[in-house]
Amino acid sequence: MSKTKTMPTLDLGARPRRVSRRALLSSVPALGGLLLTGCSRDTFVPPMVRGGLIGIADVLTMSTNRLLLSGQPLAREYQPSDIAPDFPTWGQTNPRDEKYQRLLRAGFADWRLPVSGLVERPLSLSLDDIKRLPSRTQITAHVCEQGWSAIAQWTGAPLLQVLNAAGGVTSGARYVVLDTVDGWYEGIDMFEVVHPQTILAYRMNGDDLPIGNGAPLRLRLERQCGYKNLKFLKSIQVVDSMADFGKGTGGINSDWGFHWYAGV
């Protein structure tokens, strides 16, 4: 039930790490072999490493998971018969933002997704523009940190294809920051960006994405917990650091104490 187009490779460049992060990495001998995989240290540590045993645990958990995923395997995909008859509409279901409501009434005809930052050609994409990009359809499980899960079919443009529409990323790009209409934001690193199942979904179970599930466009990050799968996308920005966003932890959920890396 899936189709995947050939995806160009991003130039990830190189950037030195902070001394404090190096010190933490060197204090955990178990991580030594992870850097032999050809990935940079960015692949194995969150944007901000917390102090003490919690910080070490964060790095160990993320690094171990990333080592196991170094070959970029797909998350499990299911059959149409597995689709949940009533996929939950968790959290915000209809932002009261005035501009969003105006766009909703017009069927999102004037909706645009700005793509800016460390890309060759910043641009603003309409929903039709995104639908014209190579697409992927996948049936996957949404795993919520609140203890529930549900299976749905999602169709959308791989995030990598959206960045390629902007000419690709420039040297120094490390994270893609996604903002939403209702004030949420998350940063995801290039390891997740290039994964074929990381898509911006505009269809769910064969129909246009419902409002309650994030219309007109939402992120599907199939190898991480539900709170990373933002709804009601508003903009995309490619950056070299998350330090200037929120508390610098990498996303609004990690600002509140959740793990930035939410692998399942």
N, C-alpha and C positions, 0 to 999 in steps of 0.2 A: 504493500500500500504506500510505498514511498518512491519518490523520484528525486534524484540528485544530479545537479549539473556540475561540470568541471569547475573548480574554484581556483583562481590564481593565488599565489602565495604572497603574503604580506611581508614587507621588509621591516623587521622588528628592530634593527639597529642595535645600539649598545649604550648603556648608561651606568655610571658607577653607583654603587649602593651607599647608603649612609653607614658611617662607622659603627653606630650603635647596633645596626642590624647585623653587620659582620660579626660583631662581638657575640651576639646571641647565637648566630649560626655556628661559630667556632666553639661555643660552649656545649653543643649537642653533637657528640661524635657520631651518632647514628645517621646524621644527615650527610656525612662526607661522601658516601657513594652516590647520593642522589644527583650530585652535580656532574656526574660522569655521563648523564643521559643526553647531553648536548643542549639542554635548556639552560636559560640563565637563572640566576637566583630569584628573579621576579616570579618565575614559575612556581616556586616552592614556599614563598612567604607572603603574608597579607600586606596591604599597603602600609599598615601601622602595626608593629608588633607590641603587644602589651607586655608589661613587666612581669617578672616572677614566674612561677610554675604555670600559670594560666597562659602566658605568652609562649613558653616552651611547648606546652600542649597544643596550642594553636598551630605552631610551626610543624610539629611532629605529625599532627593529624592531616594537615594540608599536604605536606611533603610526601607522606606515605601514600595518600590517595592519588596525588599527581604522578608518582612513580608508577603506580598500578595502571594509570590511564595514559602513560606516556605514548602509547601507540594510537591514541585518540579513538578508542572503541566507541560504538554507538550505545546509547542507553537502550534498554529493551523496548521493542516496539510490539504492539499487540494486534489482534484481529478485530474487525468491525464488530463482531459479536461481543467483544469485551467492553465496548464503550458504555459508560455509565448513562442510564436513562435520564438522570437529572444531575448535571455537573453543578456543584455548589458555586454560588456567587459570593465568595468570602470577601469581607472588608467593604471598601467603597463600591457602590453599585451604580451611582449616577451622580458624578460631581456637579455641585451647584455653581461651579465657576461660570460666570456670565458668558464668556467667549465660547466655552465648550458647549453650553446650551444653545447658543446661536448656531454653531456649526452643526450640532445634532439636528436641529430643526431643518437645516438645509441639506440633510443627508450627507454631511461631511464633504460636500462638493468643493468648498473653499479651504478645507483642512490642509495644512502643510507640515512636513517634518523637516526642520532645519538640521543640516549635518555640517558641523563646523569644527574648528580646532586644527589638529595636526593632520589635515587631509590636503591633497594637492589642489582640489577645486571645491571649496565650500559651496553648498547648494541647498535648495529647499525643494523637497519632493512632495508631490501630491499623492493621494491614495492611489490614483490610477497609475502614476509613475511607478510606485512600488509594486503594484500588481503586474506591471509589464516586465519586471525583473524576473530572472530565473527563479522558480519557486520550488518548494519542497512540501510534501504532505507526510505527516507522521502521526501514528497513534501511540500515545505515551501516557505514563502515569504521572499525575501531579501529586507530589508528596508534601503534605502540609506539616509544618512544625507543631501545629495544634493537635495532631494525632489522627487526621483523616487523610484518605487518598481517593483519587477518582481518575478514571481513564477517559480521554477524549481524543478526537482527531483534530489536528491543527494544520492549517495550510498558510504558508507565508514565504517571504523572501529571506534567505539566509542573511544574517547581519553582515557577513563578509561581502555579499553582493551589493548591499547598500553602500558600504564603504568604497567598493570598487567603482560604483556609480559616481563617487566624488573623486575619482582618480587614484584611489588607494591612500594609505596613510604615509606620512613622512617619517624620516628617521627620528628616533626618540619617542615614538608613540608607544605607550605602555598600557593605557586603560581607555575604555569607552565608557563615558558617563551618560546615563539615560535619565532624563527628567520626565516627570509626569504632570498631568493637569492638576492633580490633587496634592501636589507638593512633595511627592516622594522622589528619591533619587537613588541610583545604585551605580557603582563602578564595576566593570568586569574586565579581566585582563585578556591579553591577546591569545592565551592558551584556549580560553573559552570562545573568543570571537571567531577563531578559525574553524571551530568544530561545526560539522555540517548540520547538526540538529539545533544549533543556536539560530533561531529564526525570529523574525518580526511577523507575528501571525495576524492575518486579517480575516480568516475564515475558521470556523469551529464546527465540527461535525457536518461539513458540507454546506453550511450556510454562512452568511456574513457574521462576523464576530458580534455576539450580543452585547448590548450596553453593559449589562451586569458583569460581563467577563472581560471588559476593557476596551470596547470599541472606541475608535476604529482600528487601533493597532496596539498589540501587547507583545512583550518579550516572552519567548519560550526558551528557557535555559534548562534543558531536560536532565542534566546531571547534578542539579542543585535543588535545594528545598524550595517550596512554593513562594516563600517571601522574597526570593530573588527574581521571580517571574512577574515583573512590573506590568500593571495595566495602565490604560489611558496615556500612552506615550506622547510626549510633547516635543522633545528635542534630543539630539545626539551630539555629543562633543568628544573628540579624541584628544587625550591629554598625556603628558609625560609623568604626572604625579597626581595623587588624590589629596595632597596636603592642603589645598585651598578650598576643599569642598567639605562643608559641615565641620565635624571635629577631626577630619583627616583620616578617619578609620577606613574609608572606602565606600560607605553607603549609609543611608539613614538608619537601616536596621542595626548595623554594627555600631553606629553612633549611640544607639539605645542599649547596647550590650550583647546583641546577638553576634554569632560568629560571622565574620565577613565571608569566609569560605564555608559554604553550606552544602558540601557534597553529600550525595545519598548513594 
